[in-house]
Structures are given as structure tokens and as C-alpha cells.
Amino acid sequence: MFERLEELEKRFHEIEEEMARPESIANMEVYKKLARERTETKEVVDIYKVWKKSKEEGEKIAEMVQAETDEDLKALAREEAVVLEKEQEDLESELREKLLKKHETSSKSTFLEIRAGTGGGEAALFARDLLTMYVKYAEKMKWKAELMEASTSDLGGLKEAIMVFESRDAYNMLRYESGVHRVQRVPLTEAQGRIHTSTVTVAVLPEPEELELTISPDEMRIDVFRSSGPGGQHVNTTDSAVRITHLPTGLVVTCQDEKSQHKNKAKAIRVLRARLKEKMEAEKEQEISDERRKQVGTGDRSERIRTYNFPQGRVTDHRVGLTLYKLQDILNGELDGLITPITAHFQSESLKKG
């Protein structure tokens, strides 16, 4: 933690130097961004400076206790040492809290992407169940939710769905839901009563602020076509569906939920910006540390994170070894019993990693 605090103090001085440069003052967007970062960093750095001063005083008093021969003065010094030690403990606790908040991502909107994985029709049916679970959780949290895009299967499941939650709390509450979710149950179409295993992937992406990420029109290829529903029937007779390809990265986003081409294009660009930001951050994390990326779970959906076992009525999160026999409650949106301990675990890991 203290290595991280030293880095923040160093960064604070760098920011002040950057803000004083003529080129920063001339560029209002850059200056505002630096000013915002300075405000956020100063709050932690100020507390850290007080902690360092208290620690220095404590070390001086410890030396005084060792050197002092007068017992009365030595007793007074010991009392002062106890007061300073308590002060340092309180400051350390406050610093941990501030650092954890800095690990949080502030975003007014969060995208939740769900895709059926292995298991065919059963995977698509479970993808629908997961979407319902998260929508119910959003209702409980009083988040505004909107379906951005959905592709249904023949049995009424979901091949793919994209939701957007309008809340600054949503990303930090849901960020560790990203990964492979495995279901074990007997499909309705299974005559022999055998348990099948299927998977669904979940991705949780914060929507970038405008200043964080801009995409040049030259970097996008936009194709329009007719929206279609399950089985290929046409939803309408106009070219309202939109497919956007980000040429530098090859990322593709399709949106056909709205009847308006303009609305579909606006939605697709929002999703593209979020996916592009995630890709950039995942690449940055890869460069810094493979191990840290694995710990915080950014974008790595190659391993299962959770199993939903219907015959036993249990849900197991494999990352923290947590098992709850409340499967139906969880599918009804009661996710606090999972989200709270998992978030606490990864916050602790984040502090260790700095």
C-alpha cells in the first residue's frame, strides 16, 4: 500500500508541473482533465503527508524513550507514543478506504453483454435466465435498464443480448460478473433425464466518458441493412439495422433493436466505444502484469468463474470458493450474497497489487 502511496505523491507533483506548462493551459480539455486528476490525487496525498509526519514524530519519541533516564519524562513520552500510534492506525485505515475508492471506476452507464457458449439451445436458454437475473437485480437496485440488442434462438433463448444500466454504481457492483458462467441441469428436451453442462459468457463494460475516448469517423465502416427477427422474418421494410466495423481493430458491433437507423447507429457507437476501451485497457494490463490482470479479472473470459447446479440447488463461485444453496433466489436477482464477498476479495487483492 505504501509503495502505491509513494507513486501517488510523485504523480501529484508531476500533475502540478504539467498544469503549469503553457501548452496545458492553452488546451482547456487537457487542463480540465489534469485538474480533475489533481483533485482526486490531492485528497489521498494530503492524508499520506499527515501519516508520514506522525510516523516521524513517533520514531523521534521512541528514540527519546530509549535515551531518557528520567522515569517521569519517559512515562510521558510513552503516553505520547500511544497517542501517535493510534493516530497512525486511523490514518492508515482512511488511506486504505481512499485507495479502494480510487480502484473504482466512475461511469454513468454500464453495458452488460451476454452470449450463449457451448451447449447449443440449452446455453441460449440459460443466457435468457442470466439476463432476467441481472434485470431483476437492477430493478432491486433501482437502476434504469434498457435492452440495446438481442438475438433470440428457436426455443426462445438468447444467442446474444446487450443491456445498458444507467447508474454510477452499476459497474463497480457488476464488474466481477465478467467471465464464463456454467450451468448444470436437465434440459426440458432431455428424455432420459441426463444432466447437461452448458456455458454462457458475460462481459461488463463501463461506458467511457467523451474525453476518455473518441473514435474518428475515418476509423469506422458503417453498413445498413434490414432488421430481421427469429427465423429471418423482417421486422420492418426499411434499412434501419446498423453494423459498425472499427477498421484499426476489427471490432464489429451490430444494432437493430430500434426502428430508426439513427438510433441504432447511436447505440452501436456507444457499445463500440465501451468495447474499444476494454480492449485498450486489457492490452495495457497485459503489458504491466499477466498475474495482476488475472487477479482483477479484466476482460479474461477464458475460465469459468461460476457454476449454477440445478439438481443440488447450489451456486458456486470458483474464484473465492463460495457456495450458496440459494439458486432460485439468486436467479430471482438476489445477488448480494455473491457480489459482496467477491467484491471484498478483489478489492483486497487490488490493494496488495497496488
The 8 nearest C-alpha neighbors of each residue, nearest first, counted from 0:
[[1, 3, 2, 353, 350, 4, 351, 95],
 [0, 2, 4, 3, 5, 6, 353, 47],
 [3, 1, 5, 4, 0, 6, 353, 7],
 [2, 4, 6, 0, 1, 353, 5, 7],
 [3, 5, 1, 7, 6, 2, 8, 0],
 [4, 6, 2, 8, 3, 7, 1, 9],
 [7, 5, 3, 9, 4, 8, 10, 2],
 [8, 6, 10, 4, 9, 5, 11, 3],
 [7, 9, 11, 5, 10, 6, 44, 4],
 [8, 10, 6, 7, 12, 11, 5, 13],
 [9, 11, 13, 7, 8, 12, 6, 14],
 [12, 10, 8, 14, 13, 9, 7, 40],
 [11, 13, 15, 9, 14, 10, 16, 8],
 [14, 12, 10, 16, 11, 15, 17, 9],
 [15, 13, 17, 11, 16, 12, 18, 10],
 [14, 16, 18, 12, 17, 13, 19, 11],
 [15, 17, 13, 19, 14, 18, 12, 20],
 [18, 16, 14, 20, 19, 15, 13, 23],
 [19, 17, 15, 16, 20, 23, 14, 30],
 [18, 20, 16, 17, 15, 21, 24, 23],
 [19, 21, 17, 23, 18, 22, 24, 16],
 [22, 20, 24, 23, 25, 19, 18, 26],
 [23, 21, 25, 24, 20, 26, 19, 18],
 [24, 22, 26, 25, 20, 30, 21, 18],
 [23, 25, 21, 22, 26, 30, 20, 27],
 [24, 26, 22, 23, 27, 21, 30, 29],
 [27, 25, 23, 29, 24, 28, 30, 22],
 [26, 28, 30, 29, 31, 25, 24, 23],
 [29, 27, 31, 30, 26, 32, 210, 23],
 [30, 28, 32, 26, 27, 31, 23, 33],
 [29, 31, 27, 33, 32, 23, 28, 24],
 [32, 30, 34, 28, 33, 29, 27, 35],
 [31, 33, 29, 35, 30, 34, 28, 36],
 [34, 32, 36, 30, 35, 31, 37, 29],
 [35, 33, 37, 31, 32, 36, 30, 38],
 [34, 36, 32, 38, 37, 33, 31, 39],
 [35, 37, 33, 39, 34, 38, 40, 32],
 [38, 36, 34, 40, 35, 39, 41, 33],
 [37, 39, 35, 41, 36, 40, 34, 42],
 [38, 40, 36, 37, 41, 42, 35, 43],
 [39, 41, 37, 42, 38, 43, 36, 44],
 [42, 40, 44, 38, 43, 39, 37, 45],
 [41, 43, 40, 45, 44, 39, 38, 46],
 [44, 42, 46, 41, 45, 40, 47, 97],
 [43, 45, 47, 41, 46, 8, 42, 48],
 [46, 44, 48, 47, 43, 42, 41, 49],
 [45, 47, 49, 43, 48, 44, 50, 42],
 [48, 46, 44, 50, 45, 49, 51, 43],
 [49, 47, 51, 45, 50, 46, 44, 52],
 [48, 50, 52, 46, 47, 51, 53, 45],
 [51, 49, 47, 53, 48, 52, 87, 54],
 [52, 50, 54, 48, 53, 49, 55, 47],
 [51, 53, 49, 55, 54, 50, 48, 56],
 [54, 52, 50, 56, 51, 55, 57, 49],
 [53, 55, 57, 51, 52, 56, 50, 58],
 [56, 54, 52, 58, 57, 53, 51, 59],
 [57, 55, 59, 53, 54, 58, 60, 52],
 [56, 58, 54, 60, 55, 59, 80, 83],
 [57, 59, 61, 55, 56, 60, 54, 62],
 [60, 58, 56, 62, 61, 57, 63, 55],
 [59, 61, 63, 57, 62, 58, 76, 64],
 [62, 60, 58, 64, 63, 59, 57, 65],
 [61, 63, 65, 59, 60, 64, 66, 58],
 [64, 62, 60, 66, 65, 61, 67, 59],
 [65, 63, 61, 73, 67, 62, 66, 76],
 [64, 66, 62, 63, 67, 61, 68, 73],
 [67, 65, 63, 64, 62, 68, 73, 61],
 [68, 66, 64, 63, 69, 65, 73, 72],
 [69, 67, 70, 66, 73, 72, 65, 64],
 [68, 70, 72, 71, 67, 73, 74, 66],
 [71, 69, 73, 72, 74, 68, 67, 75],
 [70, 72, 74, 73, 69, 75, 76, 68],
 [73, 71, 75, 74, 69, 70, 76, 67],
 [72, 74, 70, 76, 64, 71, 75, 67],
 [73, 75, 77, 71, 76, 72, 70, 78],
 [76, 74, 72, 78, 77, 73, 79, 71],
 [75, 77, 73, 79, 74, 78, 80, 60],
 [76, 78, 80, 74, 79, 75, 73, 81],
 [79, 77, 75, 81, 80, 76, 74, 82],
 [78, 80, 76, 82, 77, 81, 83, 75],
 [79, 81, 77, 83, 78, 82, 57, 84],
 [80, 82, 84, 78, 79, 83, 85, 77],
 [83, 81, 79, 85, 80, 84, 86, 78],
 [82, 84, 86, 80, 85, 81, 57, 87],
 [85, 83, 81, 87, 86, 82, 80, 88],
 [86, 84, 88, 82, 87, 83, 89, 81],
 [85, 87, 83, 89, 84, 88, 90, 82],
 [86, 88, 90, 84, 85, 89, 50, 91],
 [89, 87, 85, 91, 90, 86, 92, 84],
 [88, 90, 92, 86, 87, 91, 85, 93],
 [89, 91, 93, 87, 92, 88, 94, 50],
 [92, 90, 94, 88, 93, 89, 87, 95],
 [91, 93, 89, 95, 90, 94, 88, 96],
 [92, 94, 90, 96, 91, 95, 97, 89],
 [93, 95, 91, 97, 96, 92, 98, 90],
 [96, 94, 98, 92, 97, 93, 99, 91],
 [95, 97, 93, 99, 94, 98, 100, 92],
 [98, 96, 94, 100, 99, 95, 93, 101],
 [99, 97, 101, 95, 100, 96, 94, 102],
 [100, 98, 102, 96, 101, 97, 95, 346],
 [99, 101, 97, 103, 102, 98, 96, 104],
 [100, 102, 98, 103, 99, 97, 104, 39],
 [103, 101, 99, 100, 98, 104, 349, 346],
 [104, 102, 100, 101, 171, 105, 99, 170],
 [103, 105, 106, 171, 102, 170, 101, 205],
 [104, 106, 167, 103, 107, 168, 170, 171],
 [107, 105, 167, 108, 205, 206, 104, 207],
 [106, 108, 167, 166, 165, 105, 109, 206],
 [109, 107, 165, 106, 206, 164, 166, 205],
 [108, 110, 205, 164, 163, 206, 170, 204],
 [109, 111, 163, 204, 162, 203, 205, 112],
 [110, 112, 203, 162, 161, 202, 163, 204],
 [111, 113, 161, 202, 201, 160, 110, 203],
 [112, 114, 201, 160, 159, 200, 126, 161],
 [115, 113, 159, 200, 199, 158, 116, 126],
 [114, 116, 199, 123, 122, 158, 126, 159],
 [117, 115, 199, 198, 122, 114, 200, 118],
 [116, 118, 198, 197, 119, 122, 115, 199],
 [117, 119, 197, 122, 121, 120, 116, 198],
 [120, 118, 122, 121, 117, 123, 116, 115],
 [119, 121, 123, 122, 124, 118, 154, 156],
 [120, 122, 124, 123, 119, 118, 125, 186],
 [123, 121, 118, 115, 125, 197, 119, 120],
 [124, 122, 156, 157, 115, 126, 120, 158],
 [125, 123, 156, 121, 127, 126, 122, 157],
 [124, 126, 128, 122, 127, 123, 129, 121],
 [127, 125, 123, 129, 124, 128, 115, 157],
 [126, 128, 130, 124, 125, 157, 156, 129],
 [127, 129, 125, 131, 126, 130, 132, 124],
 [130, 128, 132, 126, 131, 127, 125, 133],
 [129, 131, 127, 133, 132, 128, 134, 126],
 [130, 132, 134, 128, 129, 133, 135, 127],
 [133, 131, 332, 330, 129, 135, 130, 331],
 [132, 134, 136, 130, 135, 131, 137, 332],
 [133, 135, 137, 131, 136, 132, 130, 138],
 [136, 134, 332, 138, 132, 137, 133, 131],
 [135, 137, 332, 133, 139, 134, 138, 140],
 [138, 136, 134, 140, 142, 139, 135, 141],
 [139, 137, 141, 135, 136, 140, 142, 134],
 [138, 140, 136, 137, 141, 135, 332, 142],
 [139, 141, 137, 138, 142, 136, 135, 169],
 [142, 140, 138, 139, 137, 143, 136, 166],
 [143, 141, 137, 140, 166, 165, 138, 144],
 [142, 144, 165, 164, 141, 145, 166, 137],
 [145, 143, 164, 163, 142, 165, 146, 162],
 [146, 144, 163, 162, 147, 164, 143, 165],
 [145, 147, 162, 148, 161, 163, 144, 149],
 [146, 148, 161, 162, 145, 256, 163, 266],
 [147, 149, 161, 256, 160, 146, 254, 255],
 [150, 148, 160, 159, 151, 161, 157, 147],
 [149, 151, 159, 158, 157, 160, 152, 148],
 [150, 152, 157, 158, 156, 229, 155, 149],
 [153, 151, 156, 155, 154, 157, 158, 123],
 [152, 154, 155, 151, 229, 156, 230, 120],
 [155, 153, 152, 156, 120, 124, 151, 123],
 [156, 154, 152, 153, 151, 157, 124, 123],
 [155, 157, 124, 123, 152, 127, 151, 154],
 [158, 156, 151, 123, 127, 159, 152, 126],
 [157, 159, 115, 123, 150, 151, 114, 152],
 [158, 160, 114, 150, 157, 113, 149, 115],
 [161, 159, 149, 113, 148, 112, 150, 114],
 [160, 162, 112, 148, 147, 111, 146, 149],
 [163, 161, 146, 111, 147, 110, 145, 112],
 [162, 164, 110, 145, 109, 144, 111, 146],
 [165, 163, 144, 109, 108, 143, 166, 142],
 [164, 166, 108, 143, 107, 142, 144, 163],
 [167, 165, 107, 168, 169, 108, 142, 164],
 [166, 168, 107, 106, 169, 105, 108, 170],
 [169, 167, 166, 171, 170, 172, 105, 106],
 [168, 170, 172, 166, 171, 167, 173, 109],
 [171, 169, 173, 174, 172, 109, 168, 205],
 [170, 172, 174, 173, 169, 168, 103, 104],
 [173, 171, 169, 170, 174, 168, 338, 342],
 [172, 174, 170, 176, 175, 171, 169, 203],
 [175, 173, 170, 171, 176, 203, 172, 177],
 [176, 174, 177, 173, 296, 342, 341, 172],
 [175, 177, 173, 174, 178, 201, 203, 202],
 [178, 176, 202, 201, 175, 203, 174, 300],
 [177, 179, 300, 201, 200, 304, 176, 303],
 [178, 180, 303, 200, 304, 300, 199, 302],
 [179, 181, 305, 199, 198, 303, 306, 200],
 [182, 180, 198, 306, 197, 305, 307, 179],
 [181, 183, 307, 197, 196, 306, 308, 198],
 [184, 182, 196, 308, 195, 309, 307, 194],
 [183, 185, 194, 309, 195, 186, 308, 310],
 [184, 186, 194, 193, 195, 192, 189, 187],
 [187, 185, 189, 188, 184, 121, 195, 194],
 [186, 188, 189, 185, 190, 192, 121, 184],
 [187, 189, 186, 190, 185, 121, 192, 191],
 [190, 188, 186, 187, 191, 192, 185, 193],
 [191, 189, 192, 188, 193, 187, 186, 185],
 [192, 190, 193, 189, 185, 194, 188, 186],
 [191, 193, 190, 189, 185, 194, 186, 187],
 [194, 192, 191, 185, 195, 189, 190, 186],
 [193, 195, 185, 184, 183, 192, 196, 186],
 [196, 194, 184, 183, 185, 193, 197, 186],
 [197, 195, 183, 182, 194, 184, 118, 181],
 [198, 196, 118, 122, 182, 117, 181, 195],
 [197, 199, 181, 116, 117, 180, 122, 182],
 [198, 200, 115, 116, 180, 114, 179, 126],
 [201, 199, 179, 114, 178, 113, 180, 116],
 [200, 202, 113, 177, 178, 112, 179, 199],
 [201, 203, 177, 112, 111, 204, 113, 178],
 [204, 202, 111, 177, 174, 110, 112, 201],
 [203, 205, 110, 109, 273, 206, 202, 111],
 [206, 204, 109, 106, 170, 207, 110, 273],
 [205, 207, 273, 108, 109, 106, 204, 208],
 [208, 206, 211, 273, 205, 209, 212, 272],
 [207, 209, 211, 210, 206, 212, 106, 107],
 [208, 210, 211, 212, 207, 213, 206, 272],
 [211, 209, 208, 212, 213, 28, 207, 32],
 [212, 210, 208, 209, 207, 213, 276, 32],
 [213, 211, 210, 209, 207, 214, 208, 272],
 [212, 214, 209, 215, 211, 210, 272, 208],
 [215, 213, 216, 212, 218, 272, 219, 217],
 [214, 216, 217, 218, 213, 219, 245, 212],
 [217, 215, 218, 219, 214, 220, 221, 245],
 [216, 218, 215, 219, 220, 214, 246, 245],
 [219, 217, 216, 215, 246, 245, 247, 214],
 [220, 218, 245, 216, 217, 244, 246, 221],
 [219, 221, 244, 243, 245, 222, 246, 218],
 [220, 222, 243, 242, 219, 244, 223, 241],
 [223, 221, 242, 241, 243, 220, 224, 244],
 [224, 222, 241, 240, 238, 242, 239, 221],
 [223, 225, 238, 240, 239, 226, 241, 222],
 [226, 224, 238, 240, 237, 239, 227, 236],
 [227, 225, 240, 255, 234, 233, 239, 235],
 [228, 226, 233, 234, 231, 232, 225, 229],
 [227, 229, 232, 231, 234, 233, 230, 226],
 [230, 228, 231, 151, 232, 152, 153, 227],
 [231, 229, 232, 228, 153, 227, 152, 233],
 [230, 232, 229, 227, 228, 233, 234, 226],
 [233, 231, 228, 227, 230, 234, 229, 226],
 [232, 234, 227, 235, 226, 228, 231, 236],
 [235, 233, 227, 226, 228, 232, 236, 225],
 [234, 236, 233, 237, 226, 225, 258, 227],
 [235, 237, 225, 233, 238, 234, 226, 239],
 [238, 236, 239, 235, 225, 224, 226, 258],
 [237, 239, 225, 224, 223, 240, 236, 226],
 [238, 240, 260, 237, 259, 225, 258, 224],
 [241, 239, 255, 226, 224, 223, 225, 238],
 [242, 240, 223, 254, 253, 264, 222, 263],
 [241, 243, 253, 222, 252, 221, 223, 254],
 [244, 242, 221, 252, 220, 251, 253, 222],
 [243, 245, 251, 220, 219, 250, 246, 249],
 [246, 244, 219, 250, 249, 218, 248, 247],
 [245, 247, 249, 218, 248, 219, 244, 220],
 [248, 246, 245, 249, 218, 250, 219, 244],
 [249, 247, 250, 246, 245, 275, 244, 251],
 [248, 250, 246, 245, 247, 244, 251, 219],
 [251, 249, 245, 248, 244, 252, 246, 271],
 [252, 250, 244, 243, 249, 245, 253, 242],
 [253, 251, 243, 242, 267, 271, 244, 254],
 [254, 252, 242, 241, 267, 243, 251, 255],
 [253, 255, 263, 241, 267, 148, 240, 256],
 [256, 254, 240, 226, 257, 263, 241, 148],
 [255, 257, 148, 254, 147, 258, 263, 149],
 [258, 256, 259, 255, 263, 262, 260, 239],
 [259, 257, 239, 260, 256, 255, 235, 263],
 [258, 260, 262, 261, 257, 239, 263, 240],
 [261, 259, 239, 263, 262, 240, 264, 258],
 [260, 262, 264, 259, 263, 265, 239, 266],
 [263, 261, 265, 259, 264, 260, 266, 257],
 [262, 264, 260, 266, 254, 265, 261, 257],
 [263, 265, 267, 261, 262, 266, 241, 260],
 [266, 264, 262, 268, 263, 267, 261, 269],
 [267, 265, 263, 269, 264, 268, 262, 270],
 [266, 268, 264, 270, 269, 265, 254, 252],
 [267, 269, 271, 265, 270, 266, 272, 264],
 [270, 268, 266, 272, 267, 271, 265, 273],
 [269, 271, 273, 267, 268, 272, 274, 266],
 [272, 270, 268, 274, 273, 269, 275, 267],
 [273, 271, 275, 269, 270, 274, 276, 268],
 [272, 274, 206, 270, 276, 271, 275, 204],
 [275, 273, 277, 271, 276, 272, 278, 270],
 [274, 276, 278, 272, 277, 273, 271, 279],
 [275, 277, 279, 273, 278, 274, 272, 280],
 [278, 276, 274, 280, 275, 279, 281, 273],
 [277, 279, 275, 281, 276, 280, 274, 282],
 [280, 278, 276, 282, 277, 281, 275, 283],
 [279, 281, 283, 277, 282, 278, 284, 276],
 [280, 282, 284, 278, 283, 279, 277, 285],
 [283, 281, 285, 279, 280, 284, 278, 286],
 [282, 284, 280, 286, 285, 281, 279, 287],
 [283, 285, 281, 287, 286, 282, 292, 288],
 [286, 284, 282, 289, 283, 288, 287, 281],
 [285, 287, 283, 284, 288, 282, 289, 281],
 [288, 286, 284, 285, 283, 289, 291, 292],
 [289, 287, 291, 290, 285, 286, 284, 292],
 [290, 288, 292, 285, 291, 293, 287, 284],
 [289, 291, 293, 288, 292, 294, 285, 295],
 [292, 290, 294, 293, 288, 289, 295, 352],
 [293, 291, 289, 294, 290, 295, 284, 296],
 [292, 294, 290, 296, 291, 295, 289, 299],
 [295, 293, 291, 292, 296, 290, 348, 345],
 [296, 294, 292, 293, 297, 291, 345, 349],
 [295, 297, 293, 294, 299, 292, 298, 175],
 [298, 296, 299, 295, 292, 281, 293, 177],
 [297, 299, 300, 296, 281, 277, 177, 202],
 [298, 300, 297, 301, 296, 178, 293, 302],
 [299, 301, 178, 302, 179, 298, 177, 200],
 [302, 300, 299, 303, 179, 178, 298, 200],
 [303, 301, 300, 179, 304, 178, 299, 180],
 [304, 302, 179, 180, 305, 178, 181, 301],
 [303, 305, 317, 179, 178, 316, 180, 318],
 [304, 306, 316, 180, 315, 317, 303, 181],
 [305, 307, 181, 315, 182, 314, 180, 308],
 [306, 308, 314, 182, 181, 183, 313, 309],
 [309, 307, 183, 313, 311, 312, 310, 182],
 [308, 310, 312, 184, 311, 183, 307, 313],
 [311, 309, 312, 308, 184, 183, 185, 313],
 [312, 310, 313, 309, 308, 324, 326, 314],
 [313, 311, 309, 326, 324, 310, 308, 325],
 [312, 314, 324, 326, 308, 311, 323, 325],
 [313, 315, 307, 323, 322, 306, 326, 308],
 [316, 314, 322, 306, 305, 321, 317, 323],
 [315, 317, 305, 321, 318, 320, 304, 319],
 [316, 318, 320, 304, 319, 305, 315, 321],
 [319, 317, 316, 320, 304, 321, 305, 341],
 [318, 320, 321, 317, 316, 341, 344, 340],
 [321, 319, 317, 316, 318, 322, 315, 305],
 [320, 322, 316, 319, 315, 323, 317, 318],
 [323, 321, 315, 314, 316, 320, 313, 324],
 [324, 322, 314, 325, 313, 315, 321, 326],
 [325, 323, 313, 312, 326, 314, 322, 311],
 [326, 324, 328, 323, 327, 313, 329, 312],
 [325, 327, 312, 329, 313, 328, 314, 324],
 [326, 328, 330, 329, 325, 331, 312, 313],
 [329, 327, 331, 325, 330, 333, 326, 332],
 [330, 328, 333, 326, 331, 332, 327, 334],
 [329, 331, 132, 327, 332, 328, 326, 333],
 [332, 330, 328, 329, 132, 333, 327, 135],
 [331, 333, 136, 135, 132, 329, 330, 334],
 [334, 332, 329, 328, 331, 335, 136, 330],
 [335, 333, 337, 329, 336, 332, 338, 136],
 [334, 336, 338, 337, 339, 333, 340, 332],
 [337, 335, 334, 338, 339, 340, 333, 323],
 [338, 336, 335, 334, 339, 340, 341, 316],
 [337, 339, 335, 341, 340, 342, 336, 334],
 [338, 340, 342, 341, 335, 337, 336, 343],
 [341, 339, 343, 342, 338, 337, 344, 336],
 [340, 342, 344, 338, 343, 339, 337, 345],
 [341, 343, 345, 339, 344, 340, 338, 346],
 [344, 342, 340, 346, 341, 345, 347, 339],
 [345, 343, 341, 347, 342, 346, 340, 348],
 [346, 344, 348, 347, 342, 343, 349, 295],
 [345, 347, 349, 343, 348, 344, 342, 350],
 [346, 348, 350, 344, 345, 349, 343, 351],
 [349, 347, 345, 351, 346, 350, 352, 344],
 [348, 350, 346, 352, 347, 351, 353, 345],
 [349, 351, 353, 347, 352, 348, 0, 346],
 [352, 350, 348, 349, 353, 347, 0, 346],
 [351, 353, 349, 350, 348, 291, 0, 3],
 [352, 350, 3, 351, 349, 0, 2, 348]]
